Amino acid sequence: MTPPGPLDGITILDLSRVLAGPSCTQMLGDLGADVIKVERPGVGDETRTWGPPFLRDARGVETAESGYYLSANRNKRSITINFAKPEGAALVRRLLTRADVLIENFKVGGLAEYGLAYDQLCAEYPRLVYCSITGYGQDGPYAARPGYDLMAQGAGGIMSVTGEADGPPVKVGVAVNDVMSGLYAAVAILGALRHRDTSGRGQHIDVALLDVQVGWLYNVGLNYLLSGQVPRRWGTAHPNTIPYQVFPTSDGHVILGANNDAQFRRLCEFAGVPELAVNPKFATNALRLKHRAELIGIVSDLTRKHATQHWVEGLEAAGLPCGPVNTIDRVFDDPQVCHRGMKIAMEHPAGEAPLIGSPLKLSDTPVSYRRPPPTLGQHTDEVLEQLLGLGESERCALRAAGIV
């Protein structure tokens, strides 16, 4: 039997879709919360169709679940409710009597027409934690704009510092702002639940993709605020220490770091050029930064002489930060990744579904994988019966009326 997680007993009504909200609720579900994913009848979360690739059943036939959808929706129960109809909105309100958290990512004011905005619910459900995720927040000159990860990456500055120095701005390969927004939302929800436990009051959480993007500029943002100099793109290099970037090898690439003078000496010794460490141009980090282009050329010529594994093994033995640049297939074959349980599989109604494991490792209350990503409306009858006590005839009437 799966031991209870730290969020066992917490019920989350999830009206979100795509990635930011679902990644948040998947994390909370991994920690033991009962996540009820509310979807439109016959349509559902649009990422279900964002493929190929799609999950294939035992016969090799594609199902309705894309890899995108599967990546962010385990440990949830799917229920279909058309809350554009008054009866459907009323059903959501009934479910809120059993919920601790509501999370949504509709445009600002989008749920008000259904009577499901925070201001319309907070008096009736004073203990409810209500989390809204939007592109630009609930107020301000951009509040009405639709929000997408790519636009947040652009407006929030990360694209301006990502990519090669002489190339165009580049977005991060994963929708990282959506994922980070989901992470910040999860932290905020946990904080709000803690506050509710001590005060008895819920609250509204306003998470904006742009806020999140600006929030995790960290040292790059502070470098600008302190110096007034606009940060530039460095590729994989570092603006303040060298060498610390990706270098070519005879069969690929290696990540190599020597962040102080002692590490640089060890790098030079392993590479067979100890004299480089005492060269007046490269003896200190400040000098190495001054002669960056020359040093990078020298180190690149050295690393090209051997295979990636030669450098990884040798630099690791020398106590230097290093590593390969793995393609995704190599990531999931990596022995450390496998050992840490980052590649898992769950039995799905269509067959076994490969999934990415949770990075959260808790000693006393570990995450659990209880439910595979649900098919559309898979748990509608189960949830309505268990949480609201609706019998079969009532459920059939709702279904006939197009409410569920």
C-alpha positions in Angstrom: 0.0 0.0 0.0 1.3 3.5 -0.9 2.1 5.5 2.2 0.3 8.8 2.5 2.1 11.8 1.1 2.6 15.1 2.8 -0.4 16.6 1.0 -2.7 13.6 1.7 -6.2 15.0 2.5 -5.8 18.1 0.3 -8.2 18.3 -2.6 -7.4 20.5 -5.6 -9.9 21.5 -8.3 -7.8 22.0 -11.4 -9.4 24.2 -14.1 -6.1 24.8 -15.8 -4.7 23.4 -19.0 -1.6 23.3 -21.2 1.5 23.4 -19.0 2.0 26.0 -16.3 -1.1 25.0 -14.3 -0.9 21.3 -15.0 2.8 21.1 -14.1 1.9 22.7 -10.8 -0.9 20.3 -10.0 1.1 17.3 -11.1 3.7 18.2 -8.6 1.1 18.6 -5.8 -0.5 15.3 -6.9 2.9 13.6 -6.6 3.0 14.9 -3.1 -0.3 13.2 -2.3 -3.0 15.7 -3.1 -6.2 14.5 -4.8 -6.2 16.6 -8.0 -9.5 16.7 -9.9 -8.8 17.9 -13.4 -11.9 19.7 -14.8 -12.2 19.5 -18.6 -14.6 20.5 -21.3 -16.8 17.6 -22.4 -15.7 16.2 -25.8 -12.7 18.5 -26.0 -10.6 18.5 -22.8 -7.1 19.9 -22.3 -5.9 21.0 -25.8 -2.5 19.4 -25.2 -4.1 16.0 -25.5 -4.0 16.6 -29.3 -0.5 18.2 -29.4 1.2 15.4 -31.2 2.7 13.3 -32.6 4.0 11.5 -30.8 1.0 9.9 -29.1 0.8 7.0 -26.6 0.2 3.7 -28.5 -1.8 0.9 -27.1 -0.8 -2.8 -27.0 -1.7 -3.2 -30.7 0.5 -0.2 -31.7 -2.5 2.0 -32.4 -2.2 5.7 -31.4 -4.4 6.8 -28.5 -5.8 10.3 -27.9 -3.0 11.2 -25.4 0.0 13.1 -26.7 3.5 13.0 -25.1 2.9 16.7 -24.2 -0.2 15.9 -22.3 1.3 12.8 -20.6 4.2 14.9 -19.3 2.2 17.0 -16.9 -1.0 15.1 -15.9 -0.3 12.1 -13.7 -1.8 11.7 -10.3 -5.0 13.4 -11.4 -8.7 12.4 -11.9 -10.3 13.7 -15.0 -13.9 14.9 -14.8 -15.8 16.7 -17.6 -18.1 19.6 -16.8 -19.5 22.2 -19.1 -19.4 25.1 -16.7 -20.3 27.5 -19.5 -23.8 26.3 -18.6 -25.3 27.5 -15.3 -25.9 23.9 -14.2 -22.2 23.1 -14.9 -21.0 26.2 -13.0 -23.3 25.2 -10.1 -21.7 21.7 -10.1 -18.2 23.2 -9.8 -19.5 25.2 -6.9 -20.7 22.1 -5.2 -17.3 20.5 -5.7 -15.7 23.5 -4.1 -17.4 22.5 -0.8 -15.0 19.5 -0.8 -11.9 21.4 -2.2 -9.0 23.2 -0.6 -7.6 24.7 -3.7 -8.9 26.0 -7.1 -6.3 26.7 -9.8 -7.1 28.3 -13.1 -5.3 29.9 -16.0 -8.1 31.7 -17.9 -7.7 35.2 -19.2 -8.2 37.9 -16.6 -11.9 38.0 -15.7 -12.6 35.0 -17.9 -14.3 33.0 -15.1 -16.4 35.9 -13.9 -19.1 35.2 -16.6 -19.6 31.8 -15.0 -19.7 33.1 -11.4 -16.4 31.4 -10.7 -14.1 34.3 -10.2 -12.3 34.7 -6.8 -14.4 37.7 -5.7 -17.6 35.7 -6.5 -16.5 32.7 -4.4 -14.4 34.0 -1.4 -17.3 34.9 0.8 -19.0 31.5 0.3 -15.8 29.6 0.6 -13.6 31.6 3.0 -11.0 28.8 3.4 -10.5 28.3 -0.4 -7.0 28.9 -1.8 -7.6 30.3 -5.3 -4.6 30.4 -7.7 -4.7 32.3 -11.0 -2.0 31.9 -13.6 -1.9 34.4 -16.4 0.6 36.0 -18.8 0.9 39.4 -17.2 -1.1 39.3 -13.9 -4.5 40.4 -12.7 -3.7 44.2 -13.1 -1.5 46.5 -15.0 -1.4 47.8 -18.6 -0.8 44.3 -20.1 -3.3 42.4 -17.9 -5.8 41.8 -20.8 -3.1 40.3 -23.1 -3.1 36.5 -23.6 -0.1 34.9 -22.0 2.3 32.4 -23.6 5.6 31.0 -22.6 7.4 32.3 -25.7 6.1 35.9 -25.2 7.1 35.8 -21.5 10.6 34.6 -22.4 10.9 37.5 -24.9 9.4 40.2 -22.7 11.2 39.0 -19.6 14.7 39.1 -21.0 15.8 35.5 -21.0 15.9 35.3 -24.8 18.1 38.3 -25.0 20.8 36.5 -23.1 20.3 33.0 -24.6 22.1 32.0 -27.8 25.5 32.6 -29.4 27.1 36.1 -29.1 26.8 36.7 -32.8 23.5 35.0 -33.3 19.8 35.9 -32.8 17.9 35.7 -29.5 17.0 32.1 -28.7 14.2 30.6 -26.6 15.0 27.9 -24.1 14.2 24.5 -25.7 11.7 23.5 -23.0 8.8 25.9 -22.2 10.8 26.8 -19.1 8.8 29.8 -18.2 5.6 27.8 -18.0 7.4 25.2 -15.9 8.9 27.8 -13.6 5.5 29.5 -13.3 4.0 26.2 -12.3 6.8 25.7 -9.7 6.2 29.2 -8.2 2.5 28.6 -8.1 3.0 25.3 -6.2 5.2 27.1 -3.7 2.6 29.9 -3.3 -0.2 27.3 -2.8 1.8 25.5 -0.1 2.4 28.8 1.6 -1.2 29.8 1.4 -2.3 26.4 2.8 0.0 26.9 5.7 -1.4 30.3 6.3 -5.0 28.9 6.1 -4.1 26.2 8.7 -3.1 28.9 11.2 -5.6 31.6 10.3 -8.6 29.8 8.9 -8.6 32.1 5.8 -7.9 31.3 2.2 -6.6 33.8 -0.3 -6.1 34.7 -3.9 -2.7 33.9 -5.5 -1.8 36.0 -8.6 1.0 34.3 -10.6 2.1 36.0 -13.9 4.4 34.5 -16.4 6.2 37.8 -16.9 6.7 38.3 -13.2 8.1 34.8 -12.9 10.5 35.4 -15.8 11.8 38.6 -14.3 12.0 37.0 -10.9 14.5 34.3 -12.1 16.9 36.6 -13.9 18.8 36.5 -10.7 22.5 37.4 -11.2 22.0 38.5 -14.8 19.4 41.0 -13.7 21.4 42.2 -10.7 24.5 42.6 -12.9 22.5 45.1 -14.9 20.9 46.8 -11.9 24.4 47.3 -10.4 26.4 48.3 -13.5 23.8 49.8 -15.9 25.4 47.6 -18.6 22.9 45.6 -20.7 23.9 41.9 -20.5 24.7 40.2 -23.8 24.5 36.7 -25.1 27.4 34.5 -24.3 26.4 31.1 -25.8 27.4 28.6 -23.2 30.2 30.8 -21.8 30.1 32.8 -18.5 30.5 36.6 -18.3 32.5 36.5 -15.1 34.7 33.4 -15.1 36.7 31.6 -17.8 37.0 28.8 -19.0 33.5 27.8 -18.2 31.6 26.6 -21.2 31.1 23.9 -23.8 34.1 22.9 -25.8 34.4 20.7 -28.9 35.9 17.2 -28.7 36.9 14.7 -31.3 33.5 13.0 -31.1 31.2 15.7 -29.7 31.3 18.2 -26.9 32.3 18.5 -23.3 31.3 21.0 -20.6 34.5 22.2 -18.9 34.9 24.5 -15.9 37.9 26.0 -14.2 36.5 28.7 -12.0 39.6 29.7 -10.1 43.4 29.8 -10.5 44.0 26.5 -8.8 41.5 24.8 -11.0 43.0 26.4 -14.1 46.4 25.0 -13.2 45.0 21.5 -12.8 43.2 21.8 -16.2 46.5 22.8 -17.8 48.4 20.0 -16.2 45.9 17.4 -17.3 45.8 18.8 -20.9 49.6 18.6 -21.0 50.2 22.3 -21.2 51.3 23.3 -17.6 53.1 26.3 -19.0 49.7 27.8 -20.0 48.8 28.4 -16.3 51.8 30.7 -15.8 51.5 32.6 -19.0 51.2 36.3 -18.1 48.0 36.5 -20.2 46.2 33.8 -18.3 47.7 33.7 -14.8 44.5 35.1 -13.1 40.8 35.1 -13.8 40.8 38.8 -14.6 43.6 38.3 -17.1 41.9 35.3 -18.7 38.7 37.4 -19.1 40.8 40.1 -20.8 42.2 37.6 -23.3 39.0 35.5 -23.5 39.1 34.9 -27.3 42.7 33.8 -27.4 42.3 31.4 -24.5 39.1 29.9 -25.8 40.8 29.2 -29.1 43.8 27.5 -27.3 41.5 25.3 -25.1 39.3 24.4 -28.1 42.3 23.2 -30.0 43.3 21.0 -27.0 39.9 19.5 -26.4 39.5 18.6 -30.1 42.4 16.1 -29.7 40.5 13.6 -27.6 37.0 12.1 -27.2 34.5 13.4 -24.7 34.9 10.5 -22.4 38.7 11.1 -22.1 38.0 14.6 -20.9 35.1 13.7 -18.6 37.0 11.0 -16.9 40.3 12.9 -16.6 38.8 16.2 -15.5 36.6 14.5 -13.0 39.7 12.7 -11.5 41.4 16.1 -11.3 38.4 17.4 -9.3 37.2 19.8 -12.0 33.6 20.5 -13.0 32.9 18.7 -16.2 30.3 16.7 -18.1 29.0 15.6 -21.4 26.3 17.4 -23.5 23.9 14.5 -23.7 21.2 14.2 -26.3 17.9 13.3 -24.8 18.3 9.5 -25.6 21.6 9.5 -23.7 19.9 11.4 -20.8 17.4 8.5 -20.2 20.1 5.9 -20.6 22.5 7.6 -18.2 23.1 5.3 -15.2 22.8 8.1 -12.6 19.4 9.3 -14.1 18.2 5.7 -14.1 19.4 5.1 -10.5 17.6 8.3 -9.3 14.3 7.0 -10.8 13.9 9.8 -13.3 12.5 7.4 -15.9 9.4 5.6 -14.9 6.5 3.8 -16.4 2.8 3.6 -15.3 0.0 1.3 -16.4 -2.4 3.3 -18.5 -5.8 2.3 -19.8 -4.2 2.1 -23.3 -1.1 0.3 -22.1 2.2 1.1 -20.4 3.0 4.9 -20.5 6.6 6.0 -20.1 6.9 9.1 -17.9 9.5 11.3 -16.4 9.9 10.8 -12.6 9.6 13.5 -9.9 12.9 15.1 -8.8 11.5 15.5 -5.3 13.1 13.1 -2.8 11.6 13.2 0.7 12.9 10.7 3.3 9.7 10.2 5.3 6.9 11.1 2.9 8.2 10.2 -0.6 6.3 11.1 -3.7 4.0 8.4 -5.1 2.8 7.5 -8.6 -0.8 6.5 -8.0 -2.6 7.4 -11.1 -1.5 7.5 -14.7 -2.5 10.6 -16.8 -6.2 10.1 -17.1 -8.2 9.7 -20.3 -10.8 12.5 -20.9 -13.6 12.2 -18.3 -12.3 8.9 -17.0 -13.3 9.7 -13.4 -16.5 11.8 -13.9 -18.8 9.2 -12.4 -16.3 8.3 -9.7 -15.8 11.9 -8.5 -19.5 12.9 -8.7 -20.5 9.8 -6.7 -17.7 9.9 -4.1 -17.6 13.7 -3.5 -21.2 14.7 -4.1 -23.1 11.5 -3.6 -24.8 11.7 -7.0 -26.5 8.5 -8.0 -26.5 6.9 -11.4 -29.8 8.4 -12.5 -28.6 11.9 -11.5 -25.4 11.4 -13.4 -27.2 10.2 -16.4 -29.5 13.2 -16.4 -26.5 15.5 -16.2 -24.9 13.7 -19.1 -28.1 13.8 -21.2 -28.3 17.5 -20.7 -24.7 18.0 -21.8 -23.5 19.2 -18.4 -20.9 16.5 -17.9 
